[in-house]
Amino acid sequence: MSKRALIIANQSHDDRNFAELPGAAADARELSAVLRDSEIGGFSVTVLRDATATEWKRSIQKFFQQAEHDDVLLLHLSCHGQKDSRNRLHFIARDSDADLVEATSVSAEFLADCMESSSSRSIVLLLDCCYSGAFNRAMRARGEAMDVNVSETFEGSGRVVITSSTALQYAFERDLMGSRQAGTPSLFTAAVVHGLRTGEADLDQDGHVTVDDLYGFINNRVREQEARQTPTLSVISVDGPIRLARNPNRVDMIARGGSEGRPVANELATELARRLKAREKEVNHYRKAHRGAIRELARITLWLLFVCASAAGLWTATWWAHDFVLPTQPGQKILALLLLGAVHGFVGTILTVLGFLPVVGLGIGVISWLNAKEPFDNYSGAGRVAAGAIVGIAIFLGIAGAAIDFIWVPSRGLLAAVWVAHKVGLHVTAPSGWHAVLTSLSAIAGALVVAALGFGSAMASDEDEDRQRNGSLTFNGF
């Protein structure tokens, strides 16, 4: 089941015969915020502001067409409403023409058809519709004094229609002679938002705001502020109550036992378990991000230590390899050592891997041949001698390849590092012969120490993480 809301608000109009509705934008803003709140409405909300009639129709049809059977749909309209010559209701869009209302507006019949074709059986329609024209200096009328039967227009199953006033005749907005702040929602929408946001609309104090709860609250609050405006409710074949929102104060309310003092242990436990699960999910998300950041920082730190250790090994080689010459200035010497350590480690690693690939391939090939042919079991005499020779040659080649890789590759990495140093303007003289091999091994020895320490630290970290995971609590209810 999903909860989706479509809020359509028209504040401005191309036709100046329709007055601007300064409360429409605020209606959309405030209502969408409270409906989106995961602790209150939990709706997926789409807002359409100052749209054309065609955009209205596309959005409305798509909204109802994509619904599943158990989806809860809420459509809120904040706009002008006007009747045609046959007393049929039309909703005024931004591009509606006062002289061509039927052709340029969105008819109530179109909306009813979309609702009827929807698979959802839980549809709530909130109509805060209005009609231009001054009522008097302190009031703005929403809707012309006419008789539009909402229950007949929107008849069908699984629907609830709440209107801002009786027969849509008037839905007053107070200007309050400057005391009202700009961008304030209408009386009707303000009552909806207030009831949901504060939890006061939960009239039966069961922790949930149903359609009946919301209407009861809206009716009382609107009539308290404007006695001439009476919201209406039409319920058509709804199977059970439709829950629109949760009471944001439900934990405190449940703990007090509600207004009727009924048992609340199970409700309180369920609500607390839900909150604990949500909090645990959030904590796990940040814990995972924290562990990832720590791992990345550890990798960077280990690489820096690797470079520094290689540089230290190269520095010690200058004590006995007199043909290995570094810059004389301390700053350039340190920079050269760090650069040589970084490049030597990078190039040496690549060359070592490439050098060992033929050795590994040879070993795999010989083992596969021995498993397939089993020469020492199936052959006799000269065949066994030949098989032994093949194995011996393979072992010799493997040892020779490893030795060459161990001796030749590091020195090639050192030469590459010296070449890079020359390119950046550092005067370094590379050692030759066995001095080059031993100098490279000095750098490798320091790097191996750091690698061993890093491996031990990673193992300890993994063990700590496993202990934390095994010791963590999971909340599966009470």
N, C-alpha and C positions, 0 to 999 in steps of 0.2 A: 504494500500500500504506500502511495506517495501523497503528499499534500502540496497542491499547487495553487497559486493565487495569481490573478491577472487584475491589475489596477489601471483603470483608464481615467485620466483626468484632463479636462479641457479648460484651460484658463483664458486663452486668447482666441479670437475668431477673426477671420478675414472680413466677414460681413459686420459692419459697425452697428447693425440693428440688434446684434446680440451683445449685451454688456459683458465686460471682462469679469471673470470670477476670481478674485484674488485668493480665495480660500482653496481653490482646486489644487494648485501646486503643493500647498501645505498638506492637503488631504493625502496626496500620493506619497509625499516624503515621510510623514509620520506613520501612516498605516503600513507602508512597506517595511519600515524599520521594526515595528513591533511584530509583524507577521514573520519576518526573517529570523528574529531572535530565537536561537535554538532552545532557550530555557522557557520560552512562552509559546510562540506559534509553531516554529519549526517548518514553515512553508518555504517552498521554492517560489520566489516572487518575480513576476515580470511587470514592468511599469511602462505604460504608453502615455506620453504627454503631448498635448496639443497636436494630435494626429488628424489626418484626413479621414473621411468616411470610409474610403477604400482600405486604409490601413487598419481602421477599427474592425472592419468585417474580416479581413485576413487574419488578424490576431485572435478574434473571438472564435472563428471557425476552427482554427488550428488548436486553440486552447481546449475546446471541447472534443475535438476529433481525436486527439492523441491520448485521451484519458482511458484508464483501465476501469474495470468494474468496481474495484474497491478503493479507487482514488477519491480523495476529498478535494473538491474544487470550490474555490471562492472567487467570485467576480464582483468587483466594486466599481461603480460608475459615479464619477463626480463631474457633472456637466449640466448644461441646460436641457430641459425637456419641453417638448411642444407637441400639441395635437394637430392633426390635419383636419380637413373638412368633415371627415367621418368619425371624428373623435378618437382616432387611433394615435397611440403614443409614439413619438420619435425622439431619438437622442441626437443632440446637436454636436457635430464634429467641428474641427477648425475651419473647414472649407464649406460648411453648410450655408445654403442661401435661404434667407428668410422668405423669399417669394417662391422658392421651389423646395419646400421642406421635404416632401415625399421623395424627390429625386436625389437630393444631396445629403440626406441624413441617414441614420441607422435606425430602422424600424424595430419596435418591440417584437413584431412577428418574426423578423430575422433572428433575433436573439433567442426567442422561444424555440424556433426550429433547430438551432444549433444545440440548445440544451436537450431537446427531445432526441436528437440523433446521437448524443453522447452515451458512451457505455457506463459512465459513472452514475451511481444511484445515490450519491451524496453531494448535491450541488447547493451552494449557498450564494444567493444573489443579493448584494447590498446596493440599493438605489438611492443615491443622494443627488437626485435630479432637480434641475432648476429651469426656470423660464425668465427671460429678461423682463424688465419693467419695474419702475420704482413703486413701491407700496406706500411708503411715506419717508420722511427724512431720515428716520432712525432705523429703517428696516429695508432689506433687499429680499424680494420674493423669489423663492425657488419653486417654479412650477406654476402654471396658470390655474385659476380656479375652474377646474373641469372635473368631470367624472370619468376617470379611467380605471376600470376594474382590473387590478393587478392579478388577482387569483385566476381570473378568466384568461387573461393574456398569456400567463405563464403556467397554465395547467399542465399536469404531467406527473410522473412518479419520481420520488427521490429528490424533491426540490424544496428549498426553503427560500422565501423572498421576504426581505426586510426593507421597508421603504422609510424614507425620512419623514413622511407626513401622510395624513389621511388622504386617500385617493390621489396622492401626488399633487394636491392643490397648492400648498404653500410649504416651503421649507426655509424658514427665516435665517438670515445671517445678520447679526448685529454689527453695526459700525461703532456703536458705543461712543460716537462723537469724539473719536481720536484716542479713546482709552484702550482700544484693542490694538495689539501689536500687528504689524504687517506680516503676512504669511501665516496667520493662525487658521487652523482647520475650521470647517463649518461645525455648527452645533452637533449635528448627527455624527460626523466622522470623529470629531473630538471626543464624543462620548464612547465610541467604539474603541479608540486608542486608549483612553483613560481606563476603561474597564478592563482591557486586556493587560495593560502595562502594570497596573497596580494590583490586579487580582480581585478587585471589587466586583467584577462581573461574575465571579464564582459564587452565585447566590446560595446554592445548596451546600457550599463548603465541602465539596468532595474532592477538591484538588484539581478539577477540570472545569473548563468553561465550555458549556454546550451552547448550541444555538438558542435554546430556550432561556438559558442563563443570560446570554448576551442581550437578547431582545428585552428581557425584563429590566435589565440594568439601563439599557438605552432609553427605553420608554420613560422610566422614572426620571432619569437625569435630564433628558431633553425637555420634558414637560415642566420640570422645576425651573429651567432657565427661560423657557418660552411656552407659556400656557396654551397658546393658539396652535402649537405644532405637536401633533400626536403621531409618532411612528406606528407602523402597522406590521403585522406578521402574518404570512400565509404559508402554511405547511401543507405540502401535497405528497401524500403517500410515502412518508419517510419511515424506514424500517429501523426503529430505535433512535436514540439520541445521537446527534452529530457533534463530536468533540472538536472544537476549533483550536483550543489552546490549553496550556497548563497554567495553573495558578503559580506565579513566580514565588509566592510566599507559602507554597503548599507544605513544606517541611514543618515550618512553625505552626501552621494551621492544623496539620495532622497531629503534631505533638500535643496540641491543646485539646485534641479530641473532637474538634469541629463544634458547630453550634448545637448539635444534638447529643454530644458526649458519647458517640458510638465507639466501639473498639477500633483501635487504629494500629495495633502492633504490626500486623502484616503489611499494611499500606506504608507505614513508616520504614519498615525494613526494606521493602521493595524500592522505595524512593532513594534511601541511603545507598543501597547496593548499586542502583543505576548511577548515582553520582560518583561513587567510588570507582566503578568501572570506567566512567568517562575520564576521571582524573588519572587513573592508572594508565589509560591509553595515552593521555597527554604526556604524562611523565615518561612513559616508555619511548614516545616519539623524541622528546628532547634528550633522553638518555642515549638513544641510538645516534642522534646527531652529535652528541658530546663525545661518544666513543669514536665516531668517525673522524672528528676533528683531532682528537688525541692521537689516533693512528697516523694521520697525515703529518701532524707535527713531529711524531716520533720518527717517521721516515725521513723527513727533512733534516732533523737533528742527527740521525744516524749517518746520512749522506755527508753532512758537514764534518762529523767526527771521522768518517772514512777518509775524506780529503785531507783533514788535518793530520791524521795518523800516517797517511801516505807521504805527506810533506815532511813529517818528522823523520820517517825512515829515510827519505832522500837526503835530508840534512845530515843524518849520521853518516851517510855514505861519503859525504865530502871530507870526512876526517881521514879516510884512507884511500879513496879514489881521487888521486891528485889531478887526473885529467877531466874530472867532473867539476866545471867552474861555474859559479853563480855570480850575479851582479854583486858589487862590493857595497853599494848603499843598502842600509838595513831595510828600508821600505821596499825597494825593488827586489831584494833577496827574498823577503817574506812573500811578496806577490808572486814571484817566480816559483817558489816552492809550492804554493797553493795551486797555481795554474798547472804545474807539472803533475802534482798529485791528482788533480781532477781529471786531466786529459789522459794520464797514464792509466788510471783506474778504468775509465770509460773505454778507451781503445783496447787496453789489455783484456778486459772482459769479453769484448766482442771477438777479438782474435782468438782467445782461448776457447770460446764456445765453437767457433768455426773450425779450429784446429782439432778439437776432440770429436767432431762429427764423423770424420772418416774412421777414426778408431772405434767409436761406438757402432757405426754401421758394419765394420768388419767383424766385430764381436758378435753382433746379432746374426749376421749371415752365417758364420761358422756354427753357432749354436743351433740355428734353424736346420742347417745341413746335417748336423749330428743327430738331431731329433728325428729328422725325416729318413735318413739312410741307415742310421745305427751301424756304421761301418765296423766297429769293433765286435759286434755280435754277428753280423751277416757276412763279413769278409773273413778270409783266412790268408795267412802267408803274406804275399806281396801286397795284397789289398790293405791289410792292417798296417803294414809299414808305411804305405802311401798315405793312409788316413792319419797316422801319427805324425808324418812329416808335414801334412797340411795344417794340422792343429799346432804343431811346433812353430811353423813359419808364421801362422796367424798370431800366436802369442808374441813371437819376436817382433813382428811388425807393430803390434799394439804397444809393446814396451818402448820400441824405438820411436813410434809416433808420439807417445806420451812424453818421452824424454825430450824430443825435439820441441814439442809444444811447451814443455816446462822451461826449456832453456832459451829457445829462440823467440817465442812470442813475447815474453815480458820486455826483452830488449827492444823489440820492434815498437812496443807501446811507448817505451821511454823515448825512442827517436821521434815518434810522432808528437809527443808532448814537447820536446825541444823545438821541433819545427813550428808548432803553434806559438811557443814563446818568442821565437824570432819574429813571427808575423806581427806580434803586438809590441815589438820594440824592446824586448828583454834579451840581453846578451847572455846566453847560456851555452856552454860548451858541453856536448854529450860525451860521456866516457865511451871507450871502445873495448872490444874483445870481452874478456871475462869480467872486466870492471863494469861493463854495461849490464851483463847478466846479474852480477852480485848487487849492483845498485838497484836494479829493478826488483830483485828479491827483497831488498831492505824495505822498499816501499810496500811490497805485498805483505811482508811480515806485520807491519803496523796495521794495515787494513784488516788482516785476518784476526788480530786481537779485537778490533772494534766489532767485526762481524760476529765473533763468538759472544762478546758481551751483549750485542743487540739480539742475538738468537735467544740467549738466556733470559733477557728481559721480556721478550715477546712470549716465551713459554710461561713465565710467571704471570704476565698480564692475562693470558688466556685462562690460566687456572683460576685467577681471581674472578674473572668474568663468569666462568662456569659456576663457581661457588655462589656468586651473587644471583645468577639465574636460577639455580636450584633452590636458593633460599628465599626467593621473591614470593610474595603472596599473590594468589589469584582469587578474585571475588566472583563466586558463582551463585550469589544469593545467600539467604539465611534459612 
